[in-house]
């Protein structure tokens, strides 16, 4: 089942990769460094507002779907979820819209803020629909909706930015694409929704679970994007643009891998725990952790070693040099963040202890803030990247140690050692390659050689069971089919 779901969700994360890299390539050239920096600041602010207002509901819907499904209470579950979303969306539109209208800002910034708010509200409704599909294990439907939202949002954003909307353009495109999906999918949920007597207590229970999760995610976002606001204060919006471009190039590459695995296995973990018990959930978790090492370790090492040609080719020339310097740091922090968020945080979800997770992330965000205040004036963008590495490392260690007292997730140490060894062999092969003047050619050669060497090393070491669990059974099935 795990492999089938991974394949079903693959188009979404392929689209995320294309859109994520495409946004860096196109918008760092289409927008000025200051406009790109402003866009990234607003995107970070929109993520924080969306998390604070809406994400607790998404978390509760994802966690309680299987239970309501098993108990025949799906109609009431859907009614409560969408009623709460409607109330939150109206409140956000009135309050935040009023603030934007009243604050003295230049017209371009006011326009960008308004479109960012519209995108935040619409995207939150799309996310609620997607979480419902994902929790119901409707991987094909989820994949089609999210792939369209990403691709159409990017394409429309390019059109609007090129038309002269500046930093508002990407938000206008994403908002319009999300609105199309919401208009199509939301009525399908609403027709199944029915109010029942448990509506009010269910809403309270959802907030009791989702509130601490959202609180934790706020500080996770602050941990990953809070430094942009400090960079803007110390160094200006153009510096934010350079830092954000390098950060996006490295972090997006890793987050896509972990999002793909985490999004796929999260509902399977919850369903296994609810229907089959702890041992079944731990079996799914062990396989998930091994796959994260198999894909995440070489991605982080490879990103660190292709930082210069990748930045020279993919990022606008004005900010490429500054962006390249931070990519190795962000590759390491992205690996730690992925393992923490999409693997070790599942201990708090399965153990129903979101408050403990929130406490860990609050402390990590506070540490990151203090380190940024210290290191940015001393080391500039490198200081901000180093602060991120230290904060994520500390948070990961705490989650590994403390999470085992909440829900003992297995640590696939043997698999990770073999994956790490294969990644080191790959790194040595890349370092042995000569420099090439052409950035695209150098990047292509390094990726090709790295992937080939890692694949051979991983097979030789049977890293994460790639030979015994994947290749050998596939060959046996093929031989059987031919016979």
N, C-alpha and C positions, 0 to 999 in steps of 0.2 A: 504493500500500500504506500509506503514512504516513497519509493522510487517513482511510482505512478503520479503521486501528487507533486513531486519535485519537477517532473516533466511538464505537468499541467500548468504550473506557475512559471515555468521558464520564460515564456514570451513576455510576461510583465517585466521581468528583470533584465531581459535583453533590451526592451524598450527603455527602461530606466537608464541602462548604460548608454544607449545611443542619445537619449535626451540629455542626460547629465553631462556627457562630454560635449555634445552639440551646443548646450547652453554656454559652456565655458568658451568653446571655439568661436561661436557666433557673437555672443553678447560682449565679450572682451574686445571685439573688433567693432561691433555696431554701436556700442555705447562708449563714451569717453571714460577714462579711469574714474573720474569723480561720479559720473552717472552709474557706472557699474558698482562702485562702492556703495552708493546710495541704495541701489536695488538690493544688494546683499544685506545691508542694514535693515531695510524694510522687510525683507524675507525672513530675517532672524526675528524681528519683532512680531511679524505675523505668526510665525511658528510658536512663539512664546504665548501670545494671546490665545491662539487656537488651543494650545495645550491647557492653559489655565481654565478656559471656559468650557471646552467641549470634550477633551480627551478622557475625562473620568467616565463619561457616558459610553464612549467606545470601548474602554477597558471592561466596564461592567457588562456590556452586551456580549463581548467576546467570552467572558468567563462564565456567564450564566446561561448562555444559549443551550449548551448540551443538557444542562439540568432541566430547563423549561421544556425542551424537546422530549426528554425522557418522561416527564410528568404530564405531558399533554397541555401545557400552558403557553403555547407559542403565540396565540392570538393576543393574550394579555401582555406578554413580553414585548411584542412589537408595538402595541398601542402605547405602553409606558415609554418605550425608547423614543418613538417619534414625537409623542406629545412633549417630552422634555426637550428634544432638539428644537422643536418649533418655538418654545418659550425662550430658550437660550439664544436662538438666532434673532428673534425680535428684540430682545434686550440688548444684544451686542450691536445690532444695527442702530438702535436709537441712541444708546449711550456713547459708543465709539464714534458713530456718525456725527453726533452733536459736538463732541470734542474736536473732531477734525474740522468741522465747519467754523467753530469759534476760535480756534487757535490761530494766532497771526503767523502765517507761513507764506512763502512765495508760491505762486500758482502751480508751478511744476511739482513742487513737493506735496502740495495739497491734493493735486490730482493723483499722484502716485499713492498717497496714503488712502484715498478713497477706493481706488482699485484694489489695493492690498487688503482692505477691510472686506470688500465684496468677495474677493478670492477666498479669504479665510472662512467666511460664513458658508459659502457654497461648497468649498472643499470639505468642510466638516460634515455636511450632509452627505456628500459622496462617500466619505470615510465610514459613516454609520452604515450606509447601504453595503459597502464593501466588507465591513467587519461581519455583518449579518450573513453575507454570502460565504465568507471564509469560515465562520464558525459552523455553518451548515455543510461545510466541506464541498461546496459547489465551485470547485477549482476552475472549471472552464468558464463559467459566468464571470467569476471574479477576474480572471485573466483578460477576458475580452473587454470588460468595462474599464479596467485600469490601464490597459494598453492604449485604448482609444483616448482616455483622458490625458495621458502623458503625451502621446504623439500629437493630438490635436491642439493641446495647450501650448506645446512648444512651437508648432507651426504658426498658430495664430499670434503667439507672442512675438515671433520674428516679424510678422507682417505689421503688427501695431507699432513695434519699436522702430521699424524702418519707416513707418509713416510719420514719425516725429513725436511719438508719445514719450520717448526717453525711458526713464526708469519705470514709468507706469505701464509701458508696453507689454512686458512679460506677464504682469499681473492681469492685464485685460484679457490676454489670450488664455491664460489658465482658468480665469473665472468663467469665460464663455464656454470653454470645453466642459468644465465641471457642471455648468448649468444644463447643458444638453443631456449629460448622463443622468443628472438628478431628475430632470423632467421625465425621462424614460423609465428609470428604475424605481423611484420612490413610490409611484402609484401602485406598483406590484406588491410592495410591502404593506401599504396602507389598506388595500382591499382585504388583506388577511387579518388586520388588526381589529381587536374588539376590547372595549373596556370591560374590566371585571372588578370584583370586590377587592382584589389584592393590589389594585393600581397604586394607591398611596403608600402602603407599606413596602411595595416592591421598589418604588422610586427611592424611598429612604434607604433600603438595603443596597440599591445600586450605588447611591452616593457614598454609603458607608464603605463599600468595597473600592469604588472607582476614585473617590476623593484622594486617598493616600497615594494611589497609583499615579494620578495626574500630578500631585505634589512632587512625587519623585521625578516624573518626566520633565517637569518645569526645570528642576535643577540639573537634570541630564542635558536639557537644551542649553541652559546657562553654561554648563561645563563645556559644551561644544561650540556655542556661538557668542557667549558673553564677552569673550576677548575682543570681538569686533567693535563693540561699543567703546572699550577702553583704547583700542588702537585708533579709533576715530577721534577720541578726546586728546590723545597724546600726539598723533601723527597725521590726522586728516583723512578725508574720505578716499583719496587716491591710494593711500596705504592700505585701507580696508579692501579696496579692489584687488590689489596685488596679493594680499594675504588670503582673501576669499577664493581667488582663482586657484592658487596652489593648494589650498585646503580642499576645495571642491574636487580637483583633479585626483588627489590621493584618497580622500575620504570616500568619495563617491564610488571609486573602484572597489573598495573593501566593503562599504555598506551595502552595495548591491548583492554581494555574495552572502553576507550575513542576513540581510532582509529576506532573500530568497529562501534560505534554509530556515530561518526563524519563522517567517510567515507560514511556511508549509508545515513545519513540525509543531508549532504552538497549539493549533486546534487538535492535532493528533495526540499530543501529550495530555491535554485536558480530557479529551474523550477516553483515552486509555485509562487515566486515573479514575474517572467517574464510572466507567463501565466494567473495567477489568481489574483495577487495583493498582497498588504502588509498584509492584514488580513489573507490570506491563509498561507503565510510564517510564520507569528507569531503563527498560530495554530500548524504548524509542529514544530516550535521552542519550544513552551511550552511543548509539549509531549517529545521532545528530552531532554530538561532540566530535566524533571521529571525522565526519565529513567536513566540519568547520575547520579542523586542522589541515585536512587534505587540500582544501581550496584556499583557506585564509593565509596559511604560512607562506606559500610561494608567492601569493599576490603581494603581501607586505614586503618581502625581500625584493621581489622584482620591481615594485614601484620605487623603492629607495634607489635602485641601481639604474633606472631609466629616467630619473627626475630631470636631468638637464636636456636631453633630446626631446622628451615629452613636452616640457615647458616651452622650448624654442619653437616647436612645431604647432602646438595646440593653443597657446595663449598669446594674446596680443603682445607685440614687441615691446611696448612701453612698460609692461609690468612682468614680462616673462622671467627676467633675471631674479627679481625678488621672490617670485613665486617658486622658482626651482629650489631655492635655498631651504624652504620650509617643508618641501615634499617628503624627504626621508623621516623627519620628525612626525609628520601627520600620518605616514604609513604605519609607524609603530603605534601611535596612539589609536589609530583606526582599528588595528588588529586587537588591541586590548579592549577597546570599546565594544567591538563586535562580540567577542567572547563573553564580556560581562553582560551586555544588554540582551543578547539573544540566546545565551546559554545559562549563565549563572543566575541571572535575574529570574529565570523560570522557577527556581527554588522558592522564591517568595510568592510567585503566582500560584504554584501548585500547593504550597503550604498555607495559602490565604493569609499572608503576613505583609501586605503592601506597606504598612507603616514602617516596618523595619527597613524595607528597601528605600523608602523616602528619606529616612534618617541618614543612610549611607550616602545617598546622592546629594543631600543637603551639605554634608560635611565636605564631600569632594568638590562641589561648586564653590564653597567658601575658600577651600584651599587654593583652587584655581584662581579665584579673584585676588587673593593675597599675593600669589606668585606673579600674576600679571602686573599688579601694581608695583612690584619690586623689579621684575625683569624687563618689562617693556622700556622703561626709561634707560636701562643699562645696555640692553642688547637689541632693541627694536623688534622687528618681526620674528627674529630667531628666539628672542626671549619669550614671546607669546606662545610659539610652538613648543618650546621646552617646558613651559608651565603646563601646557596641555598634556604632554607625555607624563610628567610627574603626577599630576592629579589623576589621570586615568589609571596609572600604575597602582597608586595607593587605593583607589576605589575597587579595582579588580582584586587585589589581595584581600581586602575586607570582605568582598562578596564571596570569594572562594571559601574563606575560613568560616565566616558567620553563617553563610547560606546553608552549610551542611547541617547546622543545628535546626534549621527550619524544615528543609526537605532534602535528604541526602542524594543529590545528583551524582552519578558516577563520573569520575575523572579518567578519561581514556589516556592515561599517561604513556602507555606503550605505543599507541597509535600516534600520539603527538610527538614522541621522540623520533619515530621513524619519518614522520612528515617533516619535522625540523631538520633531520639529517639530509633528506632529499633536497630541501630548500637550500641548505648550505652548499651542497654540491652544485646546484643550479647557480647560486651566487658566485661561486668560484669560476664557473664557466663564463659567466657574463663579464666578470672583471678581467678575464684573460683576453677578451676581444679587443681589437685595436679601435681607436677613435676614428670616426668617419665625419667628414665635413657636413654632409647632408643630414639634417636632423631627422627627416622622415625615414631615410634609409637606415640610419643608425638605430632608430627606435624599432623599425621592423626587424632588423637583424638580431637585436638584443632580445626582443620578445620571442622570435622564432627559435633561436638557439636555447633560450631559457626554458621555454615550454617543452622542447624536445628533450633536453637534459633532465628536467624535473620529471617528465613522464617516464623516462627510462629508469631513473633512480627510484621513483616511487614504486614502479612495478617490481624492480629488483628487491626492494626492501619490503614489499607488500604493505606499503603505508596505508593505514586505515582500511586494510583488507581489499585494496583496489584490485589485486590480482585474484585472491581466493574468493572474495564475495561478489565481485562484479564481472571481471573478465572471464574467469573459468566457468561460472554458471552460464554466461551468455554463449560461450563456445560450445558447451554441452547441449544447450537448447538448439543451437544452429546445427550441430551434428545430428541430433535427433530428428530435426525437421527434414534434413536431407535424406536420412535413412528411411 
